């Protein structure tokens, strides 16, 4: 049997128990009414996907995107443009001069962990 003929024989039905399991994994609380509703809706979505699987796509080229756009970002390259002085200690002083609070050549920040 081919994959397509196997897929035709499968009628996907999501059960209420499967919806409960998905909700538990997602750590969300849903009511009994919602379980029934989502079981029906998810089954409907999977049924639609099964219909799409019936289409013959063997002669159709794969497409990753259709807009024709290309990456417009520049390459990320390291440089020393930020340095204002060849002497590293002068650059450090200039950097620390912009910091709101400094201690021993380090920028002080508020504690975030106890």
Order of alpha helices (4+ residues) and beta strands (2+ residues): alpha-alpha-alpha-alpha-beta-beta
